[in-house]
Amino acid sequence: MSAKRYTPDLFDSKVCTPTADSMVSRQLGQVLRGHLRTVRTANIHSEAPPCCLSRGVCRICAEVLRKLIKTKLRSRQVVVDPPPVKAEVQDSTPGHSSTPTQARMAGSQDPPWHGMRGMTRITSEFKYLTKKVKRGEWPQVKDLTIVGDDMTKWRFKLCNFDNDLEGGRTLNDDLNILAALHGQDHILMECTFPPDYPNKPFFLRIVSPRMCWYTGHVTAGGSICIEALTLSGTAGSWTSQYNVESMLNIVMLNMVDCDVYWIETPTGPGGMSGPLRVDLEGRWTGQARQVMREYSWHEAQAAFERTAANHRQSGWGPPGR
């Protein structure tokens, strides 16, 4: 089978292995690695990691491919090699499962938390990610810890955003200024898990610093509100196949690579969306020195509920889509 040529905007509907641009390959390797571990039919190559080779491109891979290829390749066409022929296996979407034999035939390896629920699952993911962070294999994440002795509540730092993206460079510059003014060079995050995780998604929020409203999918209360972290029942909402690593990679990408458009909300003043920015000038807090005032959990939760309710009425995409 000869290689086919697709334009970047068609990537989200193809089963493909991107090989045309080494920069894209490296970026995909970083963003998709965690997700690929949970996709039992994935076939990881050394040259360029593919998206899911089940019955099609999954929602997470499609979104990452769309954003990265749109950003890095722009209007250029991309040569796409067809995926290798593999033994027929069931896909890994809810309602379907692969047997251990089928998984081995597909060349995949179950994650350490496969089949786990509740506290056992949370602990397994925490141990796995802690080792990954300590080995330096996830350079954007630092100092992953639990809050007190509560395993259902994690804190960690986000930094070193993608400098290949304009939004990443701008956010890194903001954090450098923040470090000079206030001694903090990172975004402090908190992740809270429900007792029945992964049947329900975790709650993710920023603790500090304060961010500009409507940027980077961060609510006015500091919570992260994306479709994949809700139980909205829509095509892109949470499923038990997702995990912390894959979701954080998507969140970090969405922080720095966002559609820019004007947002109207029932309760807020409205404003321009776009890549995440630190509120260094105090536009949204009233005073520049308030940038280090921590968001509270209740503040974050209330803002998440308001934002999710607004999306349930108006949809999850930009206006007009």
Wavefront OBJ file of the C-alpha trace (Angstrom):
o trace
v 0.000 0.000 0.000
v 1.465 3.330 -1.029
v 1.640 6.347 1.228
v -1.330 8.719 1.038
v -1.196 12.469 1.243
v -3.601 14.275 3.541
v -3.914 17.882 4.561
v -3.527 18.533 8.310
v -7.220 19.198 8.928
v -8.060 15.640 7.862
v -5.860 14.024 10.504
v -8.695 13.739 12.999
v -10.522 11.183 10.853
v -7.636 8.943 9.785
v -5.767 6.063 11.374
v -2.250 7.236 10.761
v 1.390 7.343 11.736
v 2.841 10.862 11.326
v 6.358 10.623 9.901
v 6.870 13.774 7.867
v 8.167 16.098 10.550
v 10.594 15.054 13.292
v 9.484 17.953 15.493
v 5.899 16.739 15.348
v 7.066 13.202 16.058
v 8.953 14.274 19.179
v 6.042 16.364 20.403
v 3.570 13.570 19.791
v 5.888 11.192 21.596
v 5.742 13.406 24.670
v 2.048 14.209 24.624
v 0.653 10.829 23.611
v 2.994 8.475 25.476
v 0.890 8.338 28.600
v -2.328 7.867 26.684
v -0.897 5.163 24.449
v -0.123 3.037 27.487
v -3.836 2.825 28.193
v -4.822 1.999 24.626
v -4.515 -1.758 24.422
v -4.329 -1.853 20.646
v -1.537 0.723 20.336
v 1.631 -0.201 18.468
v 4.491 2.049 19.592
v 7.193 2.554 16.961
v 10.651 3.960 17.572
v 10.529 6.541 14.794
v 7.137 8.123 15.366
v 4.435 7.059 17.807
v 1.069 6.444 16.145
v -2.343 7.294 17.347
v -4.652 4.494 18.410
v -4.667 1.610 15.951
v -8.033 0.186 16.963
v -11.045 1.075 14.827
v -10.060 4.707 14.418
v -8.434 7.666 16.058
v -9.676 8.158 19.620
v -10.929 11.537 20.842
v -7.765 12.434 22.764
v -5.369 11.503 19.948
v -7.517 13.263 17.360
v -7.529 16.495 19.362
v -3.765 16.407 19.979
v -3.023 15.587 16.355
v -5.306 18.367 15.151
v -3.738 21.009 17.372
v -0.106 20.009 16.860
v -0.252 19.578 13.130
v -2.252 22.780 12.680
v 0.293 24.693 14.763
v 3.543 23.191 13.515
v 2.850 22.416 9.870
v 0.253 25.104 9.093
v -0.624 24.901 5.414
v 1.958 22.309 4.383
v 0.762 18.885 3.290
v 1.935 15.894 5.289
v 2.904 12.466 3.982
v 1.194 9.820 6.041
v 2.226 6.171 5.945
v -0.566 3.638 6.426
v -0.479 1.686 9.702
v 0.961 -1.848 9.710
v -1.494 -4.702 9.262
v -2.286 -6.192 12.636
v -4.363 -9.029 14.000
v -8.028 -8.113 14.501
v -8.662 -7.041 18.084
v -11.539 -5.422 19.892
v -11.170 -1.767 20.598
v -10.715 -0.341 24.085
v -13.732 1.933 24.200
v -16.346 1.429 26.900
v -18.448 -1.643 26.158
v -15.592 -3.468 24.453
v -12.649 -5.281 25.959
v -9.629 -7.135 24.663
v -8.518 -10.413 26.130
v -4.903 -10.714 27.412
v -4.088 -12.835 24.366
v -5.463 -10.217 21.999
v -3.561 -7.488 23.802
v -0.291 -9.375 23.431
v -1.033 -9.911 19.740
v -1.427 -6.174 19.378
v 1.997 -5.578 20.928
v 0.626 -3.566 23.847
v 1.264 -3.646 27.573
v -1.338 -2.999 30.238
v -0.593 -0.078 32.595
v 0.190 -0.966 36.232
v -3.302 0.131 37.309
v -5.191 -1.933 34.732
v -8.462 -3.196 36.190
v -8.078 -1.234 39.450
v -10.679 1.031 41.014
v -10.888 3.522 43.866
v -7.966 4.010 46.238
v -5.958 1.141 44.749
v -6.095 2.769 41.331
v -5.240 6.226 42.691
v -2.252 4.853 44.634
v -0.973 2.907 41.632
v -1.092 5.941 39.349
v 0.575 8.087 42.005
v 3.490 5.657 42.444
v 3.963 5.326 38.705
v 3.915 9.092 38.073
v 6.142 9.846 41.062
v 8.843 7.605 39.619
v 8.410 9.175 36.200
v 8.757 12.703 37.607
v 11.803 11.817 39.713
v 13.519 10.282 36.679
v 12.946 13.508 34.763
v 10.796 11.805 32.141
v 8.023 14.395 32.454
v 9.878 17.740 32.412
v 6.740 19.863 32.698
v 5.766 18.294 36.045
v 7.748 18.792 39.265
v 7.410 17.819 42.944
v 4.399 15.525 42.816
v 3.207 14.981 46.406
v 0.049 14.178 48.361
v -1.585 16.776 50.610
v -0.982 15.715 54.210
v -1.740 12.008 54.346
v -4.679 12.187 51.925
v -3.913 10.058 48.861
v -7.001 11.418 47.110
v -5.480 14.909 46.936
v -2.254 15.561 45.003
v -0.238 18.714 44.434
v 2.424 19.327 41.815
v 4.110 22.095 39.845
v 3.765 22.812 36.130
v 6.537 24.606 34.245
v 8.711 24.343 31.115
v 5.840 24.775 28.679
v 6.407 24.107 24.980
v 8.575 26.886 23.560
v 7.717 25.777 20.017
v 4.267 27.283 20.585
v 3.763 31.024 20.949
v 1.443 30.438 23.884
v 4.079 28.300 25.575
v 6.776 30.942 25.161
v 4.472 33.650 26.500
v 3.481 31.587 29.536
v 7.125 30.737 30.258
v 7.946 34.453 30.077
v 5.113 35.207 32.514
v 6.465 32.614 34.947
v 9.977 34.064 34.678
v 8.608 37.499 35.603
v 6.598 35.926 38.417
v 9.784 34.307 39.740
v 11.617 37.627 39.705
v 8.805 39.471 41.459
v 7.442 36.817 43.829
v 9.889 33.892 43.819
v 7.574 31.357 42.114
v 8.540 30.021 38.688
v 5.733 27.493 38.266
v 1.979 26.929 38.393
v 0.971 25.103 41.563
v -1.752 22.561 40.783
v -4.056 20.401 42.872
v -5.838 17.221 41.793
v -8.700 15.751 43.868
v -10.083 12.280 43.209
v -13.595 10.955 43.839
v -13.936 7.683 45.794
v -15.119 5.817 42.683
v -12.349 7.009 40.352
v -12.029 6.297 37.413
v -15.788 5.953 37.003
v -15.857 9.694 37.640
v -13.150 12.202 36.664
v -10.787 13.929 39.065
v -11.151 17.634 39.833
v -8.187 19.702 38.677
v -7.452 23.265 39.746
v -4.731 25.870 39.968
v -3.742 26.912 43.492
v -1.475 29.795 42.479
v -0.731 32.175 40.809
v -3.886 33.994 39.744
v -4.568 33.795 36.007
v -6.226 36.098 33.504
v -9.855 35.164 33.070
v -10.944 33.182 29.997
v -7.424 32.016 29.124
v -6.079 28.483 28.911
v -9.398 26.808 29.841
v -8.938 28.056 33.418
v -12.092 29.369 35.126
v -12.332 32.558 37.162
v -11.931 30.377 40.268
v -8.819 28.588 39.014
v -10.400 25.249 38.089
v -9.676 23.490 34.805
v -12.865 23.065 32.808
v -12.538 20.963 29.661
v -15.056 18.556 28.204
v -12.931 15.494 28.992
v -13.065 16.254 32.732
v -16.863 16.334 32.868
v -19.644 13.749 32.923
v -21.644 15.721 30.383
v -22.433 12.645 28.297
v -21.123 14.325 25.162
v -18.753 12.718 22.690
v -15.646 14.161 24.325
v -16.591 13.703 27.968
v -14.851 11.545 30.573
v -14.590 7.755 30.264
v -12.985 5.277 32.668
v -10.295 4.600 30.039
v -8.677 7.960 30.799
v -5.970 8.517 33.425
v -4.081 11.360 35.085
v -1.075 11.379 32.772
v -3.045 11.485 29.543
v -5.398 14.154 30.882
v -2.578 16.367 32.177
v -0.864 16.219 28.804
v -4.079 17.392 27.163
v -4.574 20.108 29.798
v -1.011 21.404 29.346
v -1.441 21.527 25.588
v -4.795 23.300 25.896
v -3.231 25.851 28.219
v -0.886 27.103 25.529
v -2.691 26.260 22.280
v -6.223 27.709 22.375
v -8.681 29.204 19.950
v -8.936 32.974 20.316
v -12.464 34.396 20.377
v -14.703 36.600 22.473
v -16.501 34.850 25.341
v -19.863 35.897 26.738
v -20.995 34.410 30.064
v -24.233 34.827 32.071
v -22.369 35.915 35.225
v -18.986 37.343 34.171
v -17.982 40.473 32.269
v -16.868 38.523 29.218
v -13.460 38.647 27.608
v -11.083 37.290 24.993
v -10.050 33.652 25.208
v -6.598 32.435 24.271
v -3.452 30.855 25.719
v -3.031 30.964 29.486
v -1.620 34.172 30.971
v -0.606 35.033 34.531
v -2.486 38.073 35.866
v 0.739 39.973 36.547
v -0.890 43.393 36.142
v -3.762 42.642 38.501
v -6.415 43.246 35.849
v -8.676 40.516 37.226
v -7.661 40.634 40.885
v -7.749 44.396 41.303
v -4.109 44.714 42.380
v -0.891 43.295 40.916
v 0.247 42.099 44.330
v -2.849 39.871 44.528
v -1.434 37.598 41.835
v -0.058 35.249 44.514
v -3.293 35.027 46.480
v -4.266 31.357 46.336
v -7.510 30.192 44.807
v -9.666 28.352 47.340
v -11.171 24.947 46.654
v -14.724 26.291 47.035
v -13.957 29.177 44.693
v -12.645 26.730 42.098
v -15.574 24.334 42.488
v -18.191 27.066 42.131
v -16.523 28.454 39.001
v -16.289 24.966 37.489
v -20.014 24.364 37.993
v -20.886 27.721 36.429
v -18.647 27.120 33.429
v -19.811 23.539 32.880
v -23.450 24.682 33.037
v -22.740 27.358 30.439
v -21.131 24.744 28.156
v -24.108 22.435 28.562
v -26.255 25.188 27.093
v -23.927 26.562 24.431
v -21.719 23.549 23.597
v -18.023 22.888 24.112
v -16.554 24.361 20.959
v -15.974 27.979 19.964
v -19.050 29.963 18.869
v -20.292 28.939 15.458
v -18.825 25.434 15.576
l 1 2 3 4 5 6 7 8 9 10 11 12 13 14 15 16 17 18 19 20 21 22 23 24 25 26 27 28 29 30 31 32 33 34 35 36 37 38 39 40 41 42 43 44 45 46 47 48 49 50 51 52 53 54 55 56 57 58 59 60 61 62 63 64 65 66 67 68 69 70 71 72 73 74 75 76 77 78 79 80 81 82 83 84 85 86 87 88 89 90 91 92 93 94 95 96 97 98 99 100 101 102 103 104 105 106 107 108 109 110 111 112 113 114 115 116 117 118 119 120 121 122 123 124 125 126 127 128 129 130 131 132 133 134 135 136 137 138 139 140 141 142 143 144 145 146 147 148 149 150 151 152 153 154 155 156 157 158 159 160 161 162 163 164 165 166 167 168 169 170 171 172 173 174 175 176 177 178 179 180 181 182 183 184 185 186 187 188 189 190 191 192 193 194 195 196 197 198 199 200 201 202 203 204 205 206 207 208 209 210 211 212 213 214 215 216 217 218 219 220 221 222 223 224 225 226 227 228 229 230 231 232 233 234 235 236 237 238 239 240 241 242 243 244 245 246 247 248 249 250 251 252 253 254 255 256 257 258 259 260 261 262 263 264 265 266 267 268 269 270 271 272 273 274 275 276 277 278 279 280 281 282 283 284 285 286 287 288 289 290 291 292 293 294 295 296 297 298 299 300 301 302 303 304 305 306 307 308 309 310 311 312 313 314 315 316 317 318 319 320 321
